[in-house]
């Protein structure tokens, strides 16, 4: 057969699905499917690629003898495996609206955390062994490994060497045969990078080959280097990208300004963290008759990074900047990110500006967009801006900031009235010395200075999304889809177990009531984390699906193009909206970019969280060796039969006070009241109690910290007994 006329990839996928969905379809392999659709031998590669993509997306599944069927027809589910440290796992279903699958430890096979797998349903929800009843499955095929390499610590028994992965969700140790790397022999407790070999049987541990020695676990810099390797973060820029960067002038030229709206005479300021080095957003606010005029000015990175250039390719590959405790891994070379693109004070900078006019009720009456040039009048830190807002205005800067807060406070109040969820949580920054050792922690609150900038950036992002959507211009949106009712139901049970009354969380108003009820309580942080886990993850998409958390129909990312590739793409779309011939990317290409930068964002977030957790562990490990260890304030957030779960509010760290360390009495656990009660002195420990604790144990491998109560001593407060003679 010569084969039918070449069709588009989407058409071919539709034909395959139509064939497999036919009532009389019998399972066919790839060659039989090609023949059935009229594709000749020359086009079989196209059919094979389409089948592979459909299988990866969970639309079809392979069964015995590599024949293809609809997953539901064979009780198969495709998804990403999330493994718990205890060994069991959950399979996130690729299909929207479908429940996750519970996978018992013995049914994970040789799959590891993060792997893309196919599982067969072996039990319905009514027979499930999971804590929350759900269907149970067994992994039958690994479609793609999440990791080709693993970072861990080299250990040894009498007969063999093995590597303990840094990620506790990788529950299997890796057997290795240490060999010299660049003339150095691996030593015990070295951090190493291992390349995994094929793992065929669960009855033996996986094996691998050490390909890089990072150094002793406790050596300066090795911990962050292990994070960089673990998350495959790029350190060096390609030569071509650096050559393009070096050709860009360090100052704004007259030619670059030509044709732009000149705002250099306006009172424009930036407000950023103390340690920020790249400033990509600036504001100015004026109170006018009947309302306010807001100007949001964003670094025009698109003026320097051209589509298809080496700089653009590398920025897209990185997807975003990554912020680690001792360094930033930028999306763009520092000559751009900290130099000509950064809105430094008292220098000319190219910007993309949004002008929004609000009435007295905070409604937008007019919006305008322009390519501009600015000269920032002040570089403010959040701390300095907060201090100005807390005192009467003494100069023009103070008056401008107070005017800005009046508008921001109004927008914030209106946003929550419209249904936005207050999911903001404090952040803890780790200060390190020159060797990378953690020396202190700083809790960063979401105060008025942060809220001021947040509201203006939200308004700008929403205005840009609305403009591009109304004009029908293809772009990338920031979306946060509505949560699954089942996940919210599970979370509701979790909240009720904490003794908190809560309504039907599928209603947005009930979620808002819950957030208001837990504000300021001991469990607030833990319950907010639980809520975030029950919601879908925000991502990038080419369709404006809305943002559940913000309660916005149209939303995108526009305000941080120095550190996010999504914003750069949106800048390009907005800049070309009035051109007769636009060079906007085709939708499939934009979709691929959206999927890619969603993945790089998740990877960066996990790396940042992991690095901070590692520094916290390192800090408390050093406390164990200190002569006079620090005593910390803690609050009990949960009580289990084995001890007290406590949180250190100033460090946002959770640990355990084991019941065995409560040595002043014999304590009995009361599950109904969720408390421990001493038999003799009747002292009790319950959720919300404030304690003073010191570190008792640090487990680097399990990433766990145990504490002991500082004012408890064996025999303390015991009832007087009869003295022995």
C-alpha positions in Angstrom: 0.0 0.0 0.0 1.4 3.4 -1.0 0.0 5.0 2.1 -2.5 7.8 2.5 -1.8 11.5 2.1 0.3 13.0 4.9 -1.8 14.5 7.7 -1.1 16.7 10.6 0.0 15.3 13.9 -3.2 16.2 15.6 -5.3 14.6 12.8 -3.3 11.4 13.2 -3.8 11.3 16.9 -7.6 11.8 16.4 -7.7 9.0 13.9 -5.9 6.6 16.2 -8.3 7.4 19.1 -11.3 7.1 16.8 -10.1 3.6 15.8 -9.4 2.4 19.3 -12.8 3.7 20.5 -14.7 1.8 18.0 -17.1 -0.8 19.6 -15.7 -3.7 17.5 -12.0 -2.7 18.0 -9.7 -5.6 19.0 -6.3 -4.8 20.5 -3.8 -4.1 17.7 0.0 -3.4 17.6 1.5 -0.4 16.0 2.0 -2.0 12.5 -1.6 -3.2 12.5 -2.9 0.2 13.6 -0.9 1.8 10.8 -2.4 -0.6 8.3 -5.9 -0.2 9.6 -5.6 3.6 9.1 -4.1 3.3 5.6 -0.6 4.4 6.5 2.2 2.8 4.5 5.6 1.6 5.7 7.1 5.1 5.0 4.7 6.7 7.5 4.9 4.1 10.3 7.4 6.3 12.2 4.7 9.0 12.4 2.2 6.4 13.7 4.8 5.1 16.3 5.5 8.7 17.6 1.7 9.4 17.8 1.1 6.2 19.7 4.1 7.0 22.1 2.7 10.5 22.8 -0.8 9.2 23.4 0.5 6.6 25.8 2.6 9.1 27.7 -0.5 11.3 28.1 -2.6 8.4 29.4 -5.0 8.4 26.5 -4.1 4.9 25.5 -2.3 2.0 27.1 -0.1 -1.0 26.0 -1.1 -4.5 27.1 0.5 -7.9 26.3 2.4 -8.2 23.0 2.6 -4.4 22.8 -1.0 -4.0 21.7 -2.9 -0.8 22.4 -6.3 -0.3 24.1 -8.2 2.4 26.0 -6.9 2.4 29.6 -10.4 2.0 31.1 -11.0 -1.1 29.0 -8.1 -2.9 30.7 -8.3 -1.2 34.2 -5.1 0.6 33.5 -4.1 4.1 34.8 -1.1 6.2 33.5 0.5 8.8 35.7 3.4 10.0 37.8 4.3 8.0 40.9 4.6 9.8 44.2 6.4 7.6 46.7 6.2 8.1 50.5 9.2 7.5 52.7 7.5 4.4 54.1 7.5 2.8 50.7 3.9 3.0 49.6 2.9 5.3 46.8 0.1 7.2 45.0 -0.3 7.4 41.3 -1.5 10.8 40.1 -4.0 10.0 37.3 -3.2 11.9 34.0 -6.9 12.2 33.2 -8.6 15.3 34.7 -11.2 14.5 37.3 -9.9 11.0 37.9 -8.9 9.8 41.4 -5.4 9.0 42.4 -4.5 5.3 42.8 -3.0 3.8 46.0 0.0 1.6 45.3 1.2 -0.6 48.2 5.0 -0.9 48.7 5.1 -4.4 47.4 3.3 -3.3 44.2 5.6 -0.6 43.1 7.9 -3.0 41.4 11.1 -1.3 40.3 9.5 2.0 39.9 10.9 5.0 41.8 9.5 8.3 43.0 8.7 10.6 40.1 8.7 7.8 37.4 6.0 7.9 34.7 4.3 4.6 34.9 1.3 2.4 34.0 -0.6 0.7 36.8 -3.4 -1.9 36.7 -6.3 -1.5 39.2 -6.3 -4.6 41.4 -8.8 -3.5 44.1 -11.8 -1.2 44.1 -12.2 1.5 46.7 -14.4 -0.7 48.9 -11.4 -3.1 49.4 -8.7 -0.5 49.7 -6.0 -0.8 52.4 -5.2 3.0 52.2 -6.2 5.2 55.1 -8.7 7.0 52.8 -10.6 4.5 50.7 -9.5 4.6 47.1 -8.8 2.2 44.3 -5.5 0.3 44.6 -3.1 -0.7 41.8 0.1 -2.4 40.8 2.8 -0.9 38.6 3.1 -3.0 35.4 5.2 -0.7 33.2 7.7 2.1 33.6 7.3 4.6 30.7 10.0 7.0 31.7 12.4 7.2 34.6 12.4 10.5 36.5 16.1 10.3 37.2 19.1 8.9 35.3 21.4 10.1 38.1 20.9 10.2 41.9 22.8 12.2 44.5 23.5 10.6 47.8 26.0 9.7 50.5 28.5 6.8 50.2 28.2 4.1 52.9 29.7 0.7 53.5 28.9 -2.6 55.1 31.4 -5.4 55.6 30.8 -6.8 52.1 29.7 -3.9 49.8 29.4 -0.2 49.2 26.1 1.5 48.8 24.7 5.1 48.3 21.9 6.4 50.4 19.9 8.8 48.2 19.5 12.4 49.5 15.8 12.2 48.6 14.1 10.0 51.3 11.3 9.3 48.8 13.9 7.2 46.9 13.5 4.4 49.3 16.1 2.0 47.9 19.9 2.2 48.5 22.0 2.0 45.4 24.8 -0.6 45.3 28.0 0.7 43.8 31.6 -0.4 43.1 33.7 2.7 44.1 36.5 3.5 41.6 38.9 6.4 41.2 37.3 9.6 39.8 39.9 12.0 38.4 42.6 10.4 40.5 40.6 10.4 43.8 39.1 7.4 45.5 35.7 7.8 47.1 35.6 7.8 50.9 32.9 7.0 53.3 30.3 9.8 53.8 31.3 11.4 50.5 28.5 13.1 48.6 28.5 11.4 45.1 26.5 11.4 41.9 25.5 7.9 40.8 24.3 6.9 37.3 21.6 4.3 37.6 21.9 1.0 35.7 18.9 -0.9 34.4 16.9 -2.3 37.4 15.0 -5.4 36.5 14.1 -7.1 39.7 12.7 -5.7 43.0 14.2 -8.7 44.8 17.7 -7.0 44.6 18.7 -3.4 45.2 19.3 -1.2 42.2 22.9 -0.7 41.1 24.8 2.2 39.7 28.1 3.7 38.9 29.7 6.7 40.7 30.3 9.4 38.0 31.1 12.4 40.2 32.6 13.0 43.6 31.2 16.1 45.3 33.3 15.9 48.4 32.8 15.1 52.1 29.3 15.6 53.3 30.3 18.3 55.9 32.8 20.2 53.6 31.8 23.8 52.8 29.7 24.2 49.7 29.1 20.4 49.2 25.5 20.6 50.4 24.5 23.2 47.9 26.5 21.5 45.1 24.6 18.3 45.8 21.3 20.3 45.5 22.5 21.7 42.1 23.4 18.2 40.9 20.2 16.6 42.3 17.9 19.0 40.5 20.1 19.2 37.4 20.4 23.0 37.7 22.6 24.7 35.0 25.6 26.5 36.4 27.4 27.8 33.3 25.9 29.7 30.3 26.8 28.5 26.8 29.5 30.5 25.1 27.1 31.7 22.3 24.8 33.2 24.9 27.6 35.0 26.7 28.9 36.3 23.4 25.5 37.8 22.6 25.4 39.3 26.1 28.8 40.9 25.8 27.6 42.7 22.6 24.8 44.4 24.5 25.7 47.9 25.8 25.7 48.3 29.6 23.8 51.6 29.3 20.6 52.5 27.4 21.5 54.1 24.1 19.7 57.0 22.4 18.7 54.7 19.6 17.1 52.3 22.0 15.0 55.1 23.5 13.8 56.4 20.2 10.0 55.9 19.7 9.4 55.2 23.4 7.2 57.2 25.8 9.5 59.2 28.1 8.7 58.8 31.8 12.0 59.8 33.2 10.5 62.9 34.8 8.0 60.9 36.8 8.4 59.9 40.5 8.9 56.1 40.0 10.2 53.8 42.8 11.2 50.1 43.2 10.4 48.1 46.4 12.3 44.8 46.7 13.9 42.5 49.4 17.0 43.7 51.1 19.2 41.2 49.3 17.7 41.7 45.8 20.1 42.4 43.0 17.7 42.4 40.0 14.8 44.8 40.0 12.3 44.1 37.3 9.2 46.1 38.6 8.7 49.7 39.5 5.5 51.7 40.4 4.1 55.2 40.6 0.7 56.2 42.0 -1.2 59.4 41.8 -4.5 60.3 43.5 -6.7 62.1 40.9 -10.2 63.4 40.9 -12.5 60.5 41.3 -9.9 57.9 42.0 -6.3 56.9 41.3 -3.9 56.4 38.5 -1.4 53.5 38.8 1.7 53.0 36.6 3.4 49.6 36.7 6.7 49.6 34.9 8.4 46.3 34.0 11.9 45.7 32.7 11.7 45.3 28.9 13.8 42.2 28.6 12.3 41.5 25.2 14.3 44.5 23.9 17.5 42.6 24.5 16.6 38.9 24.2 15.4 38.2 20.7 13.3 35.1 19.8 15.5 32.3 18.6 18.7 33.8 19.7 21.2 31.8 21.8 20.2 33.9 24.8 16.6 33.1 24.2 17.2 29.4 23.8 19.1 29.2 27.1 16.5 31.3 29.0 13.8 29.0 27.7 15.8 25.9 28.7 16.3 27.3 32.3 12.7 28.5 32.5 13.3 30.6 35.5 15.9 31.7 38.1 16.6 29.6 41.1 17.2 31.2 44.5 19.4 29.1 46.9 20.6 30.3 50.3 24.1 31.2 49.2 23.6 32.0 45.5 21.2 32.7 42.6 21.2 30.6 39.5 19.8 33.2 37.1 17.8 32.7 34.0 19.8 35.5 32.2 23.5 36.3 32.5 24.3 38.8 35.3 25.3 41.5 32.8 21.6 41.6 31.9 19.8 40.5 35.1 21.7 42.7 37.4 22.8 45.2 34.8 21.0 46.8 31.8 17.7 45.1 32.4 17.6 45.8 36.2 15.6 49.0 37.1 18.5 50.4 39.2 17.9 53.9 40.6 19.1 57.1 38.8 19.8 55.4 35.5 17.8 55.1 32.3 16.1 51.8 31.7 13.8 50.4 29.0 10.4 49.3 30.3 7.0 48.0 29.3 4.4 50.0 31.2 0.8 49.5 32.2 -1.3 52.5 33.1 -4.5 51.7 35.1 -7.1 54.2 36.2 -9.3 53.2 39.2 -12.4 54.9 40.5 -13.0 55.4 44.2 -14.5 51.9 44.5 -11.3 50.3 43.1 -12.9 49.5 39.7 -10.7 49.8 36.6 -12.0 52.6 34.4 -9.2 52.7 31.8 -6.1 50.7 30.9 -3.3 51.6 28.5 0.0 49.8 27.5 3.2 51.4 26.2 6.9 50.8 25.6 8.6 53.3 27.8 11.9 54.6 29.3 12.1 55.4 33.0 14.6 56.6 35.6 13.8 55.2 39.1 13.9 57.9 41.8 14.4 55.5 44.7 15.4 51.9 45.4 13.4 50.9 48.5 13.7 47.8 50.5 10.5 46.2 52.0 11.8 47.1 55.5 12.3 50.7 54.6 9.0 51.0 52.9 7.2 49.4 55.9 8.9 51.9 58.2 7.7 54.8 56.1 4.1 53.4 56.0 4.1 53.1 59.8 4.9 56.7 60.3 3.4 60.0 59.1 4.6 61.2 55.7 7.5 63.6 55.9 8.4 64.2 52.3 7.3 63.4 48.8 8.4 59.8 49.0 6.4 59.3 52.2 3.3 60.9 50.6 3.6 58.8 47.5 3.9 55.6 49.5 0.9 56.4 51.8 -1.1 57.2 48.6 0.0 53.9 47.1 -1.1 52.0 50.2 -4.6 53.6 50.2 -5.1 52.2 46.7 -3.4 48.8 47.5 -5.5 48.4 50.6 -8.7 49.0 48.7 -7.7 46.6 45.9 -6.8 43.9 48.5 -10.1 44.3 50.4 -12.1 44.1 47.1 -10.1 41.0 46.0 -11.0 39.0 49.1 -14.6 40.2 48.9 -14.6 38.7 45.4 -13.5 35.3 46.7 -9.7 35.4 46.7 -8.1 33.0 49.2 -5.6 34.2 51.7 -2.9 31.5 51.2 0.1 33.7 52.0 2.5 32.2 54.5 5.6 33.7 56.1 8.9 32.8 54.6 12.1 32.0 56.4 15.4 33.2 54.8 18.7 31.5 55.8 21.7 33.8 56.4 25.0 32.0 55.7 28.6 32.9 56.3 31.4 33.0 53.6 31.8 29.2 53.9 28.0 28.6 53.4 27.4 27.7 57.1 24.0 28.8 58.4 24.3 31.5 61.1 20.8 32.8 61.6 17.2 32.6 60.2 15.0 35.6 59.3 11.3 35.2 59.2 9.8 37.4 56.5 6.2 38.4 57.1 3.7 39.5 54.4 3.3 43.0 55.8 1.9 46.1 54.1 5.0 46.8 52.1 4.8 43.3 50.5 1.0 43.6 50.1 1.3 47.0 48.3 3.6 45.5 45.6 1.6 42.3 45.4 -1.7 44.1 44.7 -0.2 46.3 42.0 1.5 43.3 40.3 -1.8 41.3 40.4 -3.7 44.2 38.9 -1.1 44.5 36.1 -1.0 40.7 35.4 -4.8 40.6 35.2 -5.0 43.6 32.9 -2.5 42.1 30.5 -4.3 38.8 30.4 -7.6 40.5 29.7 -6.1 42.5 26.9 -4.5 39.5 25.2 -7.6 37.4 25.6 -9.9 40.1 24.2 -7.6 40.5 21.2 -7.4 36.8 20.6 -3.6 36.9 20.7 -2.0 33.5 21.5 0.0 33.7 24.7 0.8 31.8 27.9 -1.5 32.2 30.9 -1.0 31.4 34.6 -3.8 29.0 35.5 -5.0 27.4 38.8 -7.8 25.1 38.1 -10.7 24.3 40.4 -9.8 21.6 43.0 -11.2 18.1 43.0 -14.2 17.6 45.3 -12.7 14.3 46.5 -9.4 15.9 47.6 -11.3 18.7 49.4 -13.4 16.1 51.1 -10.3 14.3 52.4 -8.8 17.6 53.6 -12.1 18.4 55.4 -11.7 15.1 57.4 -8.1 16.2 58.2 -9.4 19.5 59.5 -12.2 17.9 61.6 -9.6 15.6 63.1 -8.0 18.7 64.5 -11.2 19.6 66.3 -12.1 22.5 64.0 -15.6 22.8 62.7 -15.7 23.3 58.9 -18.4 23.2 56.2 -18.5 21.9 52.6 -15.1 23.1 51.2 -16.3 22.8 47.6 -17.9 26.2 48.3 -15.3 28.9 48.1 -17.0 30.8 51.0 -16.4 27.9 53.4 -12.7 27.8 52.5 -12.5 31.5 53.3 -14.2 30.9 56.6 -11.8 28.2 57.5 -8.8 30.3 56.6 -10.2 33.1 58.8 -10.9 30.7 61.7 -7.3 29.2 61.7 -5.5 32.6 61.4 -3.2 33.0 64.3 -3.7 29.5 65.7 -1.1 26.9 66.4 -2.2 24.8 63.6 -2.4 27.5 61.0 0.8 26.7 59.1 0.2 22.9 59.1 -3.4 23.4 58.0 -2.5 25.8 55.2 0.1 23.4 53.9 -2.6 20.7 54.0 -5.0 22.9 52.0 -2.3 23.7 49.4 -1.7 20.0 48.9 -5.4 19.4 48.4 -5.6 22.1 45.7 -4.3 21.7 42.2 -0.9 23.1 41.4 -0.8 26.4 39.5 0.8 26.0 36.1 1.2 27.6 32.7 -1.2 27.0 29.8 -2.2 28.5 26.5 -5.9 28.6 27.5 -7.2 31.1 30.1 -8.6 28.6 32.5 -8.8 31.1 35.4 -7.1 31.2 38.7 -8.9 29.5 41.6 -6.8 30.8 44.4 -7.0 34.4 43.2 -10.6 34.1 42.1 -9.7 35.7 38.7 -11.1 34.7 35.3 -8.1 36.1 33.4 -4.6 35.9 34.8 -1.0 35.7 33.4 2.6 36.4 34.5 4.0 39.7 33.1 5.8 41.4 36.0 9.0 39.4 36.3 10.7 38.8 32.9 14.2 38.9 34.4 13.5 35.7 36.3 10.6 34.0 34.5 10.5 33.0 30.8 6.7 33.0 30.9 6.7 36.7 31.5 9.1 37.3 28.6 6.8 35.4 26.2 3.8 37.5 27.4 5.9 40.7 26.9 6.4 39.7 23.3 2.8 39.0 22.7 1.7 42.3 24.2 4.4 44.3 22.3 3.1 42.9 18.9 -0.6 43.3 19.6 -1.0 46.3 17.3 1.3 45.1 14.5 -0.2 44.2 11.1 2.0 41.1 10.9 2.7 39.4 14.2 5.4 36.8 14.8 3.5 35.2 17.6 4.4 31.5 18.1 2.1 28.7 16.8 -0.2 27.3 19.5 1.6 23.8 19.6 4.9 25.5 20.2 3.5 27.8 22.9 1.9 24.7 24.5 5.2 22.9 24.6 6.8 26.0 26.2 4.1 26.2 28.8 4.5 22.6 29.7 8.3 22.9 29.9 8.3 26.1 32.1 5.7 24.5 34.4 8.2 21.7 34.9 11.2 23.9 35.4 9.2 26.0 37.9 8.3 22.9 40.0 11.9 21.8 39.9 13.2 25.2 41.0 10.6 25.3 43.9 11.6 21.9 45.1 15.3 22.8 44.9 14.8 26.0 46.9 12.7 24.2 49.6 15.2 21.3 49.8 18.2 23.7 50.1 16.6 25.7 53.0 15.6 22.4 54.7 19.2 21.2 54.4 20.6 24.4 55.9 18.1 24.1 58.8 19.3 20.5 59.4 22.9 21.7 59.3 22.2 24.5 61.8 20.6 22.1 64.3 23.4 19.5 63.8 25.9 22.2 64.8 23.7 22.9 67.9 24.2 19.3 69.0 27.9 20.0 69.2 27.6 23.4 70.9 28.6 23.8 74.5 25.6 26.0 75.2 22.9 25.0 72.7 20.2 27.5 72.0 16.7 27.2 73.4 13.9 27.9 71.0 10.2 28.8 71.3 8.0 26.1 70.0 4.2 25.4 69.8 2.5 22.0 69.8 0.7 21.5 66.5 -0.4 17.9 66.9 -0.3 15.1 69.5 0.3 11.5 68.6 0.7 8.4 70.7 4.4 8.5 70.2 5.0 12.2 71.0 4.4 15.9 70.4 4.7 17.4 66.9 6.0 20.9 67.5 6.7 23.8 65.2 9.4 26.5 65.7 7.5 29.6 64.5 10.5 31.7 64.0 12.2 29.1 61.8 9.1 27.4 60.3 10.5 24.0 61.2 8.6 20.9 62.4 10.1 18.3 64.7 9.1 15.7 67.3 9.3 15.7 71.1 9.3 11.9 71.6 7.2 10.7 74.6 10.3 9.0 76.0 11.8 12.4 76.7 8.9 13.5 78.9 10.9 12.3 81.9 9.2 14.2 84.7 6.2 11.9 84.9 4.6 8.9 83.3 2.4 10.4 80.5 -0.7 8.7 79.1 -2.0 9.5 75.6 -5.7 10.5 75.3 -6.7 10.2 71.6 -10.1 11.8 72.1 -8.6 14.9 73.6 -5.4 14.7 71.6 -3.2 15.3 74.6 -0.8 13.7 77.0 -1.7 13.7 80.7 0.8 13.0 83.5 -0.4 10.3 86.0 1.0 11.9 89.1 1.2 15.6 88.6 -1.6 15.8 86.0 0.4 18.1 83.8 -0.8 17.8 80.2 0.4 18.7 76.8 -2.1 19.6 74.1 -2.3 21.3 70.7 -1.5 25.0 71.1 0.8 24.7 74.1 3.8 26.9 74.0 7.1 25.2 74.9 10.8 25.9 75.2 12.9 23.2 73.4 16.4 22.3 72.5 17.6 20.0 69.8 18.0 16.3 70.8 18.7 14.5 67.6 19.2 15.2 63.9 18.8 12.5 61.2 20.3 13.8 58.0 19.2 10.8 56.0 15.5 10.9 57.0 15.6 14.8 57.2 14.1 14.7 60.7 14.8 16.6 63.9 13.9 15.6 67.4 13.6 18.1 70.3 13.4 17.9 74.0 11.6 20.2 76.4 14.1 22.5 78.0 12.5 22.8 81.5 11.8 19.1 82.0 14.2 17.1 84.2 13.9 13.4 85.4 12.0 13.4 88.6 11.0 17.0 88.4 7.6 17.8 90.0 7.2 14.2 91.1 4.9 13.7 94.1 6.8 13.3 97.4 7.3 9.7 98.3 8.4 7.8 101.4 12.2 8.2 101.9 14.1 4.9 102.0 15.9 4.1 105.2 
